[in-house]
Amino acid sequence: MPLGTDLSKLLRKDEPATVQEAEAIRLQLNQLQSQVSALSGLVDAQGNLHPNVFSHKASTFSILPGESASMYRSITQTIPYNTYTTVTFEVDADLTAAEKRLSWAHGMRRDTSTGEFFLEGISEDALCEFTAMVYWIGAEIPNNWAARVIETDTASLAHIIFTDTGFFEIGTAMLRARKAATSWKLQVLNADTGAGAKDLYTAWFQIKRIR
């Protein structure tokens, strides 16, 4: 019987607990105390995961506590000339079964309509890996373009993933979170001189917390 149920039952009784009942509660309280003690090495008093969780855990994890999220865009998005433009993404319901494999959120919040990943409750010591894929096609391929990851609250902290003149590129950046709560976006620059706006064909953006 669950501990809470036993305690509630005893509190409603008019007569004292029997020796057997008291011993059962004592054993369950000892077990609960042991579990809470072990858990304190992983989470703080508010239930948040310790940023330095790996230093609190000497043995191995049965499940690695690594947050990750991914967003995918399978329809074109117009990228104006010479302006870094935030890529937005599709909700899972609009994706095909195959495309849904590139769109998920495990322990991390995201907003496909604004193209943001939200890093919440993570200290400045957290290290995250970003991966992005940008794909142009046919006449829409700029002769010069770039992609970067930025912190939403300040575009000055921008991290270039790649610059290219081809139609397709995948890039990765390892970034350290600057503060406890922030969000990140993928932006694309169309620098095709004199050619005007271009249509981005497909894009994919992923984040994984390394530590």
C-alpha positions in Angstrom: 0.0 0.0 0.0 1.4 3.5 -0.8 2.9 5.4 2.0 0.5 8.3 1.8 -2.5 6.0 2.0 -1.1 4.3 5.1 -0.5 7.6 6.9 -4.0 8.9 5.9 -5.6 5.8 7.3 -3.7 6.0 10.6 -4.5 9.7 11.1 -8.2 8.9 10.8 -8.1 6.1 13.3 -9.3 6.7 16.8 -7.2 4.0 18.3 -3.4 4.0 18.3 -1.6 2.2 15.4 -0.7 -1.4 16.0 2.9 -2.5 16.3 2.7 -4.0 12.8 1.3 -0.8 11.3 3.9 1.4 13.0 6.7 -0.9 11.8 5.4 -0.8 8.2 5.3 3.0 8.3 8.8 3.1 9.8 10.2 0.9 7.0 8.5 3.0 4.3 9.8 6.2 5.8 13.3 4.9 5.8 13.0 3.9 2.2 11.6 7.3 1.3 14.4 9.1 3.1 17.0 7.0 1.2 15.3 7.8 -2.1 15.1 11.6 -1.4 18.8 11.6 -0.3 19.8 10.0 -3.6 17.5 12.4 -5.6 19.1 15.4 -3.9 22.3 14.8 -5.9 20.3 15.2 -9.1 17.8 18.0 -8.4 17.6 21.0 -6.2 15.0 21.8 -3.6 12.6 23.1 -6.3 12.9 19.9 -8.4 15.2 21.5 -11.1 18.0 19.4 -12.5 21.4 20.4 -11.2 23.4 22.2 -13.9 26.5 20.1 -12.8 24.5 16.9 -12.4 27.3 14.8 -13.7 29.5 15.8 -10.7 26.8 14.6 -8.4 26.4 11.2 -9.9 29.3 8.8 -9.5 27.7 5.8 -11.1 26.1 5.5 -14.6 22.8 6.8 -15.7 20.1 4.4 -16.9 18.7 7.3 -19.0 21.0 10.2 -19.9 19.3 13.5 -18.9 20.0 15.3 -22.1 17.4 17.7 -23.5 17.0 18.0 -27.2 14.7 19.4 -29.8 14.4 19.7 -33.6 12.3 21.6 -36.1 11.9 21.1 -39.8 10.5 23.1 -42.7 9.5 21.4 -46.0 7.8 24.4 -47.7 9.6 27.4 -49.2 10.2 30.6 -47.3 11.1 33.9 -49.0 14.5 35.3 -47.9 14.9 39.0 -48.9 18.1 40.3 -50.3 20.9 41.2 -47.9 18.9 40.8 -44.6 19.4 38.1 -42.0 15.9 36.5 -41.9 14.7 34.1 -39.1 13.7 30.7 -40.4 10.3 29.5 -39.1 9.2 25.9 -39.2 6.1 23.7 -39.5 4.1 22.2 -36.7 4.3 18.4 -36.6 0.7 18.0 -37.8 1.6 19.5 -41.2 4.6 17.2 -41.7 4.6 13.8 -43.4 5.5 10.7 -41.4 9.0 10.7 -42.7 9.5 14.5 -42.0 8.2 14.0 -38.4 11.4 12.1 -37.7 13.2 15.5 -38.0 10.8 17.3 -35.6 10.6 16.6 -31.9 11.0 18.1 -28.4 12.4 16.1 -25.5 12.7 18.1 -22.3 13.0 21.4 -24.1 10.4 23.9 -25.3 10.3 25.2 -28.8 8.0 27.4 -30.9 7.9 26.5 -34.6 6.0 29.7 -35.5 8.9 31.9 -34.3 11.7 29.4 -35.0 12.9 29.4 -31.4 14.4 26.9 -29.0 14.0 28.0 -25.3 16.8 27.1 -22.9 15.3 27.4 -19.4 16.7 26.7 -16.0 20.2 26.2 -17.5 23.2 27.9 -16.0 25.9 29.7 -18.0 28.1 26.6 -17.8 25.7 24.6 -20.0 27.1 23.6 -23.4 24.8 23.1 -26.3 25.3 21.7 -29.8 23.3 23.3 -32.7 23.0 21.6 -36.1 21.3 23.3 -39.1 20.6 22.3 -42.7 19.8 24.8 -45.4 18.8 23.7 -48.9 18.1 25.9 -52.0 17.1 24.6 -55.4 17.3 25.6 -59.1 17.1 29.3 -59.9 16.6 30.1 -56.3 20.2 29.3 -55.3 21.9 32.5 -54.2 25.5 33.0 -55.4 26.5 34.0 -51.9 24.7 33.2 -48.6 25.2 32.5 -44.9 23.4 30.9 -42.0 23.9 31.8 -38.3 22.5 31.0 -34.8 21.6 33.9 -32.6 20.4 34.5 -29.1 17.0 36.1 -29.5 17.5 38.8 -27.0 20.6 40.2 -28.6 21.6 39.7 -32.2 25.1 40.8 -31.3 25.8 37.3 -30.0 25.5 35.6 -33.3 27.4 32.5 -34.3 28.0 31.7 -38.0 27.4 28.1 -38.8 28.5 28.4 -42.5 28.7 30.6 -45.6 28.4 29.1 -49.0 27.8 29.5 -52.7 26.2 26.1 -53.3 22.7 24.8 -53.0 23.0 22.7 -49.8 24.9 22.8 -46.5 24.8 21.2 -43.1 26.7 22.9 -40.3 27.3 22.4 -36.5 28.2 24.9 -33.8 29.0 24.2 -30.1 27.8 27.1 -28.0 27.9 27.9 -24.3 24.6 29.3 -22.9 25.2 32.9 -21.8 22.6 33.0 -19.0 20.0 30.9 -17.3 17.1 31.6 -19.6 17.3 32.5 -23.3 16.1 31.4 -26.7 17.9 30.7 -30.0 17.0 31.1 -33.7 18.4 30.1 -37.0 18.8 33.0 -39.5 19.7 32.9 -43.2 21.3 35.7 -45.2 20.7 35.9 -49.0 23.6 37.9 -50.4 23.0 37.1 -54.0 24.2 40.5 -55.5 21.5 42.2 -57.5 19.2 39.2 -57.7 16.6 40.2 -55.1 14.7 37.8 -52.9 15.2 34.1 -53.0 13.0 31.2 -51.8 14.6 28.9 -49.3 13.5 25.3 -50.2 14.0 23.3 -47.0 15.5 23.9 -43.6 16.2 21.9 -40.5 17.4 23.1 -37.0 18.3 21.0 -34.0 19.7 21.6 -30.5 21.2 19.1 -28.1 22.4 19.8 -24.6 25.8 18.3 -24.1 26.2 19.1 -20.4 
